[in-house]
Amino acid sequence: MKPHLQALLTLQDRDDELSQLETRMDALKPRFAALDAERVAAERQRSTTRAAIEREEQRQRELSSRADDFRRLNARAIAAMDHVHKVREANAASAQVDISRRALADVENELSAVNHRLSTLRDSDTAAELNLAELDERQAAVRQELEAARGKLEAEIGEARGRRQEAARHVDPRTLQRYDRVRSRRRQRSVFALRGTSCSNCDTAVPTQRRAALASGDLVDVCESCGVLLYAES
């Protein structure tokens, strides 16, 4: 085989090697993404619970303040009854006592419900925090393993790219340009030998005149059917 063809095939081998490494690197991405998604979901759950706690605590403060107001109002209404002497005034004072007492009871009932929800939410927050800590601990070994694999592949890819660049130096510029164009489109092997009278990739017959030109060993041509580069084995 002539040197220029051997150089092109060597370049293709280097690209295949690089492609395999990059495929292995790409295969790690979903695994990292799955770990990240699992943690994001756990963090979101905790954040949602804490946001709910903040809302309930704000409601608790508001209700506590209202309850204090109604207690004072009720106490004043009760105290006022000691100073009334007329039936009408007594009835009005008694009504004020009943109104303030019912209002206080309503607020205290709502406050009790808020306190119950807060207790439940705080238990959920504790569980969510524990779950997140356990998740981080569980993921730590997996992440360490994946990081090690990624680091190793990054080093191997760097070396493979160096070998690819060195191989490309031995391919003439025009052929290299054609090869790179075909390779970038196909994302796989792009140089194939003639098999008898046909392209060994798509099994389409190559015209006699073009086969004769390829047979000289000096030419690399494009298959008119599948677009790969063709050469004739000597």
N, C-alpha and C positions, 0 to 999 in steps of 0.2 A: 504494500500500500504506500502511495506517495506521501511524503511528509506533511503536505498541507491538509490532506484528508485525515491523516492520523492526528494532527493537531486539532482539527475540528471535532473529531470523535472524542478526543481527550477532554476538550472543553465541555462537550455534552455530558461526559461522565462526571465532571466536576459540578456541573449544574444539577445533575440528578442527585448527587451526594448532598449538595446544598439544599435542594428542594425537600429531600427526605428529612433533613434536620429541621428545616423550617416547619414542616408538617408536624413533626413531633413537638416543636415549640407551640404551634397553634393548638395542639391537643391539650396543652396545659391550661389554656385560657378558660375553657368552660369549667374546669375544676376550681380555679381561683374564683371565677364568677359565682359558682355555687356556694362556696364558703362565704364570700362577701354578701351574697343575697340572704343567706341564712342569718348572718349577723345583723344585717340591716333590718330584717324582719323582727328579730329579737329586740333590737334597739328601738325600733318604731313602736313596738308593743309597750316597752317601758316608758317611752316619751308620751304615748297616748295616755297611759295610766297616770303619769305625773301631771299632765295637763288637766286631767279630770280632777285630780286631787286639788290642784290650785283653784279650779273653779268652785269646788265644793267648800274649800277653806274660805274663799271669798264670800260665798253664800252663808257659811257658818258665822262669819264676823258680822255680816249684815243682819242676820236673824238674831244673833246675840244682842246686838245693839237695840234692835226693835223690842226684844223681850225686856231689856232693861227699861226702855221707855215705858212700856205698858205696865211693868211692875210699879214704877214710880207713879204713873197715872192712876193705877188701881189703889196704891197706898194713899194718894191724895184724896181719891174719891171716898175711901173708907174713913179717912180722918175727917173729911168734910161732913160726914153724917153725924158726927158728934156735936156739930155746931148748928144744926138746923132745928127749927122749932115748929115750922109749919108743915102741914101734910104735903102740900105741893112741893116744897123744897126737899122734903124727905123722899118723896117719890122720884124726883129728878136725881137726887144723889144716889138712890138705890139703883136707878137705871144706869147711871154712869159707872157704878161699881160692877154691875152685870156686864155692861159693854166692854169695859176694860179687862174684866176677868175672862170673858169669852175670847177677846182678841189675844190676850196673853196665852190662853190655852191653845189657840190655833197656831200661834208662832212657836210655842214650845213643842207642839206635835211635829211641825215642819222641821224644827231644829233637831228633834230626836231622829227623824228620818235622815236628815243630812249627816248626823253623827254616825248613824248606822252605815250609810253609804261610804263615809270617810273611812270607817274601820275596815270595811270590805276592800276598798281601794288601796289602803295602806298595806293590807295583807297581800294584795295582788302585786303591789310595787315591790315588796320584799321578795316575793316569789320570782318576779321578772328580773330583779337584780341578781338573784341567786342563779337563775337560768342563764343569764348573760355571762356570769363568771364561769359557770360550768361549761358553757359553749366555748368561751375563749380557751379554757384549759383543754377541752376536747379537740379543738381545732389546732392548737399550738403544734402538736407533733406532725399533723398533716401538712400544715403550712410550712413547717421547717423542711419536710421532705420535698414539697413542691418547689420551694425556693432553691434548695440544693440542686434539684433537677434542672430548674431554669438557669441557674448559674453555670452548670456544666454545659448545657446546650448553648448558652450564649458564647461560651469560650470555643466550643466546637464549631459554631456557626462563623465566628470570627476567623478561625483557622481555615475553614472551608472557603470563605470568601477570598482569603488571601491566595489559596490554591487556584481558585477560579480566575482571579485577576492574572495570576502568572500564566495560566493556560491560555487566556485570551490574548496575551502578548504574542503568542506564536501563530495566531490566525490572522490572515491578511485582512486589512480593514474592510474591504468591500464584502467579503464573505462573512465577516463578523457582524457587519451591519444587517445583512440579510438574515443571518441566524438569530440575532437578538430580536429582530422584528417578529420572526415566526415563533420563537420561544415565548416571547411576552404574550403573544396571542393564544398559544396553545396551553401554556403552563405545564408542559410535559415534554417528553422526548420529541425532538423535531427533525432529526436527521436519520434517514432510513436508506438502506441499500436497495438496489434493484433486485427483484427475485424473478429470475427468468426475464420475461419481457414486461413485467408489471411492477408497480409500486408495492413494496412489502408492507406498507401500512394500510392501504385501502384496496389493494389488489386490482387497481385500474391499470389497463395496458398503457404503456408509454409509447408514443409514436416512434417509428423506426429511426428517423433522423435524429431525434433527441437521444435515443438509446445509443446511437453511434457516437454522438458527442460525449455522452457520459462515459462510454467505454474507454475513452482515451485516458481517463483517470485525472484529467486536468480540470474537470468541470463539476460544479455542484449546481443543480437546477431545482426548480420548484415544481412539485407535482401539481398538474392543472386541476386535479380532482379534489385532493384533501389539503393541499397547501404546504405539505412538509418539504424539507430539502431532500433531494435524492442524490445518490452517488452510486457508482458502479464499483463493486469489489473486484480487485485485481487477482 
